[in-house]
Amino acid sequence: MKIKRKTLYGYLFISPWLVGFLLLVLWPLIQSFYFSLNNMRITPTGLQFKYAGFNNYLDVWLKDMFFVQELLQFMLNISLRVPVIVVFALIIAMLLNEKVKFQGGFRTIFFLPVIVAGGPVIDQLISQGATTVPMVNQDVILSILTQFFPMWFAQVIGELFNQIIIILWYSGVQILIFLAVLQKIDPYLYEAAKIDGGSGWECFWKITLPTIKPIILINLIYTLVFLANSSQNPIIHLIYTNMFAATRGYGFASAMAWMYALIISVLLLIIFFVFREKKPKRMI
Amino acid sequence: MRRKLSFILLSAIFFLLIAAGCSDETANEPENGEGESDNVSDEKAAAPELEAMTTEEITLSYASWANHTLNEFLAEKFMEKYPNITVEIVQLEQDGWNDHLTNLASTGDLPDVYWYMGNVDIPIRNGWLGDITAYFESDPESDDILVTMKDAGYFDGEQKLAAPAAYQPYTIYLDENLFNQLNVDMPSADWTYGEMIDLMQEMTVPEQGIYGYNTFTKLVTMAPIVNQDAYGEFGWDGEQYDLTTDWADSMNQHAEYVRSGVHAPFYDTDEAEAAFGDRLLWAASTGRIAMQLDAWWTMGLFAEPEFVDKGMKWVPYPVPQGDNAQSQHKPAFIDFGAISSATEHPREAYELLKFFGWGKDGWTAKLEAFEALENEDGSLMFKHPDGLPLINDEEIWNGLQELLPQSEYVSNFLERVKEPIALGGASHPGFQTFLDEVYFGGEYGDVEAAIINGEVNAYDISQNLTDMINQYREEALEELFW
């Protein structure tokens, strides 16, 4: 079979990504799975392994009292944060799509946190209290919320208010994605709807939302993955702590990471099935 | 058949003799510390001489979080003493120290000599600790080490895998001016634990906003060590922990003092704001605290104008002696060092560890450094010498005392801190893991906070905690030494 020149060029162009993926994603994945099946020691003369089967996976659930606790907290948090971020991103994207003065400037401002507030910078900003709203009194909000909700839920909402700035900072990429799709919507559709007497509100529900629905799914997935991998996520911190813990180590931490990845995958599947594009039923 | 049998028998006897001969030779080797237990005393009695250092050109790497300039100074001195050895100081961030060591170990770059931080389970589990038993036991200088420090580092009771490398005693600072103001006599340097507890109460004057004490170091660490003549935290007697007596007593005592206002309000709380007008103000800098339970390294800080100008005169006291104690055991921050199990030059690495840690030559060099090292602006780098010696050498202790403020308090202090007891994490397998999983992160969350808040009574849980910590130790010894 003769390989076409265009095919070769194609592979050539994606080869940097392929090499990166194989070396920096696939190989570490295989390694971490192998680690998770072993008790591992990092001696000065090399790594030592003692096969443990799936005991590390069992220990994650049975011995680490923080994992389940943090996992439940995380699921509760994302059930609120993911919709907040995506809805906020959509609103801002629609505003940025309007023809206003300094449009480019506004777009830059909303995307800036993605570039500036990453990694250690965000850690510093959080530790210096730059991401909280000084006017918002957490205790007052909590006391009001507890009148309507049980304490565990009130705390989650209270935390949402407390970290609202940082949550909104996380929406830069989503805004960009929404903006791209909003610009693709044919303006004639709106024009035709307006001629037929459709209001802006109706245009949003009948034209905008159905058109961007697949992108909402992408943004939901992106946001969930982003929050799941965030350095601010306590589970990531827990995995890191276990990695260097004396009696647990890389094997245990790898098992925890795999369990966590599995749960995130299940959540992603749920989101996918809820928001996927359903094929229209054939008219008889 | 008979000839065959004879041949097999003869061969068996022949190999047996060879094997016996070989094992005999090994047992007589001076550097081998792992012999049959009955031979150990004989070997000790023979006191084999410390083997000679190499004369070849070698390089040793060293990592500790001590002052980098001091490390470089000491490295220079070591290289002057052993011109064929080059010492390279490996600089690592103190934050996440053990993680950095793990990364170095994973690439085969663990320094030849290094300090580990806090949790001894990490270097043991990962097999980083080189055995220095033979060197230590045949080194005449080992006899000079402070008596309570000699056995430190024998984690399994047989092999010496680490050694104390730096010593900062627990220190209780008393504000002499506040004592004078309240017309209360300063206690004797030989004060007892009970006297200290009474004095805390006596020095509390709510109407003047004066508090008996503030803590960095804790009563709950001190009491079991000083009152039980213990060899470790939580009443460790060399074989078992026991939290049922002094730990429980002191924990309840502290909780009661916190609730009744003998203890100063905690940092960054509403109570601190109400008391001092600033929730982020360190209680010890308010001039309204009679005793600050702290460490030796704060001595230099308390001599700063920030404290003196506010009218405070903090003077150091040793942790009081136990009420019925036979010893002078006092808790101390002891940093441990070790040689890498993979070092190609264990004998020389041991010498380097000793020089930077407890060795007399090293301490002579340190004293020189404390006097000589300067900052870029010409000011003295060590206004207050860093730590105390780990050896019982009068010359070194006197030399250090000359560098310290000439006061009776200081000389009394130095005379009474020669039986330090290391904290558990760095010196007892399983201890830190117990703290992480049970004491600070178990059923009650932070046990001490739960007791202070009145959620549990120390006496109700002390037996359970005792059982658990003893179990953690046993499991750690089994699990860690595989």
HADDOCK unambig.tbl for C-alpha pairs under 7 A between the chains (distance, minus, plus):
assign (segid A and resid 41 and name CA) (segid B and resid 125 and name CA) 6.85 0.50 0.50
assign (segid A and resid 41 and name CA) (segid B and resid 126 and name CA) 4.93 0.50 0.50
assign (segid A and resid 42 and name CA) (segid B and resid 102 and name CA) 6.84 0.50 0.50
assign (segid A and resid 42 and name CA) (segid B and resid 105 and name CA) 6.37 0.50 0.50
assign (segid A and resid 42 and name CA) (segid B and resid 106 and name CA) 5.65 0.50 0.50
assign (segid A and resid 42 and name CA) (segid B and resid 126 and name CA) 5.19 0.50 0.50
assign (segid A and resid 43 and name CA) (segid B and resid 105 and name CA) 6.02 0.50 0.50
assign (segid A and resid 43 and name CA) (segid B and resid 106 and name CA) 6.84 0.50 0.50
assign (segid A and resid 43 and name CA) (segid B and resid 126 and name CA) 4.98 0.50 0.50
assign (segid A and resid 43 and name CA) (segid B and resid 127 and name CA) 5.35 0.50 0.50
assign (segid A and resid 43 and name CA) (segid B and resid 128 and name CA) 5.97 0.50 0.50
assign (segid A and resid 44 and name CA) (segid B and resid 105 and name CA) 4.52 0.50 0.50
assign (segid A and resid 44 and name CA) (segid B and resid 106 and name CA) 6.51 0.50 0.50
assign (segid A and resid 44 and name CA) (segid B and resid 108 and name CA) 4.99 0.50 0.50
assign (segid A and resid 44 and name CA) (segid B and resid 110 and name CA) 6.01 0.50 0.50
assign (segid A and resid 44 and name CA) (segid B and resid 128 and name CA) 6.20 0.50 0.50
assign (segid A and resid 44 and name CA) (segid B and resid 342 and name CA) 5.89 0.50 0.50
assign (segid A and resid 45 and name CA) (segid B and resid 108 and name CA) 5.84 0.50 0.50
assign (segid A and resid 45 and name CA) (segid B and resid 342 and name CA) 6.36 0.50 0.50
assign (segid A and resid 46 and name CA) (segid B and resid 106 and name CA) 6.41 0.50 0.50
assign (segid A and resid 46 and name CA) (segid B and resid 108 and name CA) 6.70 0.50 0.50
assign (segid A and resid 47 and name CA) (segid B and resid 106 and name CA) 7.00 0.50 0.50
assign (segid A and resid 244 and name CA) (segid B and resid 99 and name CA) 6.32 0.50 0.50
assign (segid A and resid 246 and name CA) (segid B and resid 121 and name CA) 5.22 0.50 0.50
assign (segid A and resid 246 and name CA) (segid B and resid 122 and name CA) 4.43 0.50 0.50
assign (segid A and resid 246 and name CA) (segid B and resid 125 and name CA) 6.56 0.50 0.50
